[in-house]
Amino acid sequence: MSEPIYTAAISAGRAMFAALRVKPIVSGASNIPDSGGAVIAMTHFGYLEFALVEWVTWLHNRRRIRFMAKKPVFDKPVVGWLMRSMKHISVDMTEGSDAYAAAVAALRGGELIGVFPEAGVSASFTVRELKTGAARLAAEAGVPLIPVAVWGGQRLMTKGHKVRMRERFGIPVTFAFGAPLSVSGDPRRATDELRSSLEHLVADLQREYPVDGTGKWWQPQELGGTAMSREDAAALEAERAARRAARGTTRGSTR
């Protein structure tokens, strides 16, 4: 089916990455199904993984990914229209049942649904504890769960670090599409399996990355970089969650 708006968005993304001379290095692309539904569960180290993963998926087999994104994105006049036109799914963080049902229906209809099971960018550039939503979606829709690791994308744009434009040129971005996971039974067990797969994929990408990250802001501390530690990143995220909860309580008390 022709989707001119999504096609135009992909073309714009390809033009941007070409202008930046981004160098994609992809392994395991054959694990992306050529047809039928699947949950694409990605690592989240930067803000552009959604576009990067869609880019290499499109180059491989011309498939489109429908991403689940937070409702405030859809509330923006122009961006929201574009997101809805591309059939992405709005997620209300206070009431996610409608988004969950829409994602299951899309999966059963043969779509690829993209999710970030860490539910936020990892400031330590390590795989955080995962939410169970990706596994539950795959189980209910009866589709495979595809682990996808991206490394280097954080060097383009990420949380807590302002990347200067000249630093974005010629960056290698590596991708690993893992073997599909069949999900049934306990979603927590499947989620633990997903996290283990993502951690192994990331470790492989880091080991083979063509740029030495020693002393670099985008490299985890345990690999000789200067990124935020896992503990500090977790504490920072907990503080942010507490502030969001407090804002929600304040808004609720004024109704």
KAWO-V71058 format. One record per residue. N is the residue number from 1. RES is the residue in three letters. PSI is psi as a letter, one per 20 degrees, with the letter a starting at -180 (none if undefined). D_FIRST is the distance of its C-alpha to the first C-alpha in Angstrom with 1 decimal. Layout:
# KAWO-V71058
n:N res:RES psi:PSI d_first:D_FIRST
n:N res:RES psi:PSI d_first:D_FIRST
This chain:
# KAWO-V71058
n:1 res:MET psi:p d_first:0.0
n:2 res:SER psi:p d_first:3.8
n:3 res:GLU psi:n d_first:6.4
n:4 res:PRO psi:h d_first:9.6
n:5 res:ILE psi:g d_first:12.0
n:6 res:TYR psi:g d_first:11.2
n:7 res:THR psi:g d_first:11.0
n:8 res:ALA psi:h d_first:14.3
n:9 res:ALA psi:g d_first:15.8
n:10 res:ILE psi:g d_first:15.3
n:11 res:SER psi:g d_first:16.9
n:12 res:ALA psi:g d_first:19.6
n:13 res:GLY psi:g d_first:20.3
n:14 res:ARG psi:h d_first:20.6
n:15 res:ALA psi:g d_first:22.9
n:16 res:MET psi:g d_first:25.0
n:17 res:PHE psi:h d_first:25.5
n:18 res:ALA psi:g d_first:26.3
n:19 res:ALA psi:h d_first:28.8
n:20 res:LEU psi:i d_first:30.4
n:21 res:ARG psi:l d_first:30.5
n:22 res:VAL psi:p d_first:29.2
n:23 res:LYS psi:n d_first:29.7
n:24 res:PRO psi:p d_first:27.3
n:25 res:ILE psi:o d_first:28.8
n:26 res:VAL psi:p d_first:26.6
n:27 res:SER psi:q d_first:27.8
n:28 res:GLY psi:j d_first:26.2
n:29 res:ALA psi:h d_first:22.6
n:30 res:SER psi:i d_first:22.5
n:31 res:ASN psi:i d_first:22.7
n:32 res:ILE psi:o d_first:19.1
n:33 res:PRO psi:q d_first:17.4
n:34 res:ASP psi:i d_first:14.8
n:35 res:SER psi:r d_first:13.3
n:36 res:GLY psi:r d_first:14.4
n:37 res:GLY psi:q d_first:15.7
n:38 res:ALA psi:q d_first:18.4
n:39 res:VAL psi:p d_first:20.5
n:40 res:ILE psi:o d_first:20.9
n:41 res:ALA psi:o d_first:24.5
n:42 res:MET psi:q d_first:25.7
n:43 res:THR psi:r d_first:29.1
n:44 res:HIS psi:n d_first:29.8
n:45 res:PHE psi:i d_first:32.3
n:46 res:GLY psi:a d_first:30.8
n:47 res:TYR psi:i d_first:28.5
n:48 res:LEU psi:j d_first:25.8
n:49 res:GLU psi:h d_first:24.9
n:50 res:PHE psi:g d_first:21.5
n:51 res:ALA psi:h d_first:20.6
n:52 res:LEU psi:g d_first:22.4
n:53 res:VAL psi:h d_first:20.8
n:54 res:GLU psi:h d_first:17.2
n:55 res:TRP psi:g d_first:18.4
n:56 res:VAL psi:h d_first:19.8
n:57 res:THR psi:g d_first:17.0
n:58 res:TRP psi:g d_first:14.5
n:59 res:LEU psi:h d_first:17.2
n:60 res:HIS psi:g d_first:17.7
n:61 res:ASN psi:j d_first:14.4
n:62 res:ARG psi:k d_first:11.6
n:63 res:ARG psi:q d_first:10.9
n:64 res:ARG psi:q d_first:10.9
n:65 res:ILE psi:p d_first:13.8
n:66 res:ARG psi:o d_first:14.5
n:67 res:PHE psi:q d_first:18.1
n:68 res:MET psi:p d_first:20.9
n:69 res:ALA psi:q d_first:23.1
n:70 res:LYS psi:q d_first:26.2
n:71 res:LYS psi:h d_first:26.3
n:72 res:PRO psi:h d_first:28.4
n:73 res:VAL psi:g d_first:25.5
n:74 res:PHE psi:i d_first:23.5
n:75 res:ASP psi:i d_first:26.7
n:76 res:LYS psi:p d_first:26.7
n:77 res:PRO psi:g d_first:25.8
n:78 res:VAL psi:g d_first:23.4
n:79 res:VAL psi:g d_first:22.4
n:80 res:GLY psi:g d_first:21.8
n:81 res:TRP psi:g d_first:19.4
n:82 res:LEU psi:g d_first:17.4
n:83 res:MET psi:g d_first:17.5
n:84 res:ARG psi:h d_first:16.3
n:85 res:SER psi:h d_first:13.5
n:86 res:MET psi:j d_first:12.2
n:87 res:LYS psi:k d_first:12.8
n:88 res:HIS psi:r d_first:15.9
n:89 res:ILE psi:p d_first:18.7
n:90 res:SER psi:p d_first:22.1
n:91 res:VAL psi:o d_first:25.1
n:92 res:ASP psi:o d_first:28.4
n:93 res:MET psi:i d_first:31.1
n:94 res:THR psi:i d_first:33.6
n:95 res:GLU psi:n d_first:31.4
n:96 res:GLY psi:j d_first:28.5
n:97 res:SER psi:h d_first:28.0
n:98 res:ASP psi:g d_first:25.1
n:99 res:ALA psi:g d_first:23.2
n:100 res:TYR psi:g d_first:24.1
n:101 res:ALA psi:g d_first:22.9
n:102 res:ALA psi:h d_first:19.5
n:103 res:ALA psi:g d_first:19.1
n:104 res:VAL psi:g d_first:20.3
n:105 res:ALA psi:g d_first:17.9
n:106 res:ALA psi:g d_first:14.9
n:107 res:LEU psi:g d_first:16.4
n:108 res:ARG psi:h d_first:17.0
n:109 res:GLY psi:j d_first:13.4
n:110 res:GLY psi:j d_first:12.7
n:111 res:GLU psi:q d_first:12.3
n:112 res:LEU psi:p d_first:14.6
n:113 res:ILE psi:p d_first:17.1
n:114 res:GLY psi:p d_first:19.4
n:115 res:VAL psi:q d_first:23.0
n:116 res:PHE psi:n d_first:26.3
n:117 res:PRO psi:i d_first:28.8
n:118 res:GLU psi:i d_first:31.8
n:119 res:ALA psi:k d_first:30.8
n:120 res:GLY psi:q d_first:32.0
n:121 res:VAL psi:p d_first:32.8
n:122 res:SER psi:o d_first:35.7
n:123 res:ALA psi:i d_first:38.4
n:124 res:SER psi:i d_first:40.3
n:125 res:PHE psi:k d_first:37.3
n:126 res:THR psi:q d_first:37.9
n:127 res:VAL psi:o d_first:35.7
n:128 res:ARG psi:r d_first:36.9
n:129 res:GLU psi:q d_first:37.1
n:130 res:LEU psi:q d_first:33.7
n:131 res:LYS psi:q d_first:32.6
n:132 res:THR psi:i d_first:31.7
n:133 res:GLY psi:g d_first:28.4
n:134 res:ALA psi:g d_first:26.2
n:135 res:ALA psi:g d_first:28.1
n:136 res:ARG psi:h d_first:28.2
n:137 res:LEU psi:g d_first:24.4
n:138 res:ALA psi:g d_first:24.0
n:139 res:ALA psi:g d_first:26.9
n:140 res:GLU psi:h d_first:25.8
n:141 res:ALA psi:i d_first:22.2
n:142 res:GLY psi:l d_first:23.5
n:143 res:VAL psi:r d_first:21.5
n:144 res:PRO psi:q d_first:23.0
n:145 res:LEU psi:o d_first:24.2
n:146 res:ILE psi:o d_first:23.7
n:147 res:PRO psi:p d_first:26.5
n:148 res:VAL psi:p d_first:25.7
n:149 res:ALA psi:p d_first:28.7
n:150 res:VAL psi:p d_first:28.6
n:151 res:TRP psi:p d_first:31.9
n:152 res:GLY psi:h d_first:32.8
n:153 res:GLY psi:h d_first:30.1
n:154 res:GLN psi:h d_first:32.9
n:155 res:ARG psi:i d_first:34.6
n:156 res:LEU psi:g d_first:32.0
n:157 res:MET psi:p d_first:32.2
n:158 res:THR psi:r d_first:33.6
n:159 res:LYS psi:p d_first:35.8
n:160 res:GLY psi:j d_first:39.5
n:161 res:HIS psi:p d_first:39.6
n:162 res:LYS psi:o d_first:39.1
n:163 res:VAL psi:p d_first:37.8
n:164 res:ARG psi:q d_first:39.0
n:165 res:MET psi:g d_first:36.7
n:166 res:ARG psi:i d_first:38.7
n:167 res:GLU psi:i d_first:38.3
n:168 res:ARG psi:i d_first:34.5
n:169 res:PHE psi:p d_first:34.6
n:170 res:GLY psi:k d_first:34.2
n:171 res:ILE psi:p d_first:33.7
n:172 res:PRO psi:p d_first:32.6
n:173 res:VAL psi:p d_first:30.0
n:174 res:THR psi:q d_first:29.8
n:175 res:PHE psi:q d_first:27.3
n:176 res:ALA psi:o d_first:27.9
n:177 res:PHE psi:o d_first:25.4
n:178 res:GLY psi:r d_first:27.7
n:179 res:ALA psi:p d_first:27.7
n:180 res:PRO psi:p d_first:25.7
n:181 res:LEU psi:p d_first:28.0
n:182 res:SER psi:p d_first:28.2
n:183 res:VAL psi:p d_first:29.1
n:184 res:SER psi:q d_first:31.4
n:185 res:GLY psi:c d_first:34.6
n:186 res:ASP psi:o d_first:36.0
n:187 res:PRO psi:h d_first:33.3
n:188 res:ARG psi:g d_first:36.1
n:189 res:ARG psi:g d_first:36.7
n:190 res:ALA psi:h d_first:33.1
n:191 res:THR psi:h d_first:33.0
n:192 res:ASP psi:h d_first:36.2
n:193 res:GLU psi:h d_first:34.6
n:194 res:LEU psi:g d_first:31.6
n:195 res:ARG psi:g d_first:34.0
n:196 res:SER psi:g d_first:36.1
n:197 res:SER psi:g d_first:33.2
n:198 res:LEU psi:g d_first:32.1
n:199 res:GLU psi:g d_first:35.8
n:200 res:HIS psi:g d_first:36.2
n:201 res:LEU psi:g d_first:33.1
n:202 res:VAL psi:g d_first:34.3
n:203 res:ALA psi:g d_first:37.7
n:204 res:ASP psi:g d_first:36.5
n:205 res:LEU psi:g d_first:34.6
n:206 res:GLN psi:g d_first:37.7
n:207 res:ARG psi:h d_first:40.0
n:208 res:GLU psi:j d_first:38.1
n:209 res:TYR psi:p d_first:37.2
n:210 res:PRO psi:j d_first:38.6
n:211 res:VAL psi:p d_first:40.3
n:212 res:ASP psi:p d_first:43.4
n:213 res:GLY psi:j d_first:42.9
n:214 res:THR psi:p d_first:46.6
n:215 res:GLY psi:j d_first:47.7
n:216 res:LYS psi:q d_first:44.3
n:217 res:TRP psi:h d_first:42.9
n:218 res:TRP psi:j d_first:39.5
n:219 res:GLN psi:p d_first:41.2
n:220 res:PRO psi:q d_first:42.3
n:221 res:GLN psi:h d_first:46.0
n:222 res:GLU psi:i d_first:46.5
n:223 res:LEU psi:j d_first:45.2
n:224 res:GLY psi:j d_first:47.6
n:225 res:GLY psi:a d_first:45.5
n:226 res:THR psi:j d_first:46.3
n:227 res:ALA psi:r d_first:43.4
n:228 res:MET psi:q d_first:44.3
n:229 res:SER psi:q d_first:45.7
n:230 res:ARG psi:g d_first:43.8
n:231 res:GLU psi:g d_first:46.6
n:232 res:ASP psi:h d_first:46.5
n:233 res:ALA psi:g d_first:42.7
n:234 res:ALA psi:g d_first:42.9
n:235 res:ALA psi:g d_first:45.7
n:236 res:LEU psi:g d_first:43.8
n:237 res:GLU psi:h d_first:40.7
n:238 res:ALA psi:g d_first:43.1
n:239 res:GLU psi:g d_first:44.7
n:240 res:ARG psi:g d_first:41.3
n:241 res:ALA psi:h d_first:40.4
n:242 res:ALA psi:h d_first:43.8
n:243 res:ARG psi:g d_first:43.4
n:244 res:ARG psi:g d_first:40.0
n:245 res:ALA psi:h d_first:41.6
n:246 res:ALA psi:g d_first:44.6
n:247 res:ARG psi:h d_first:42.5
n:248 res:GLY psi:g d_first:40.7
n:249 res:THR psi:h d_first:44.2
n:250 res:THR psi:g d_first:45.5
n:251 res:ARG psi:g d_first:42.7
n:252 res:GLY psi:h d_first:43.1
n:253 res:SER psi:i d_first:46.9
n:254 res:THR psi:i d_first:46.6
n:255 res:ARG psi:none d_first:44.6
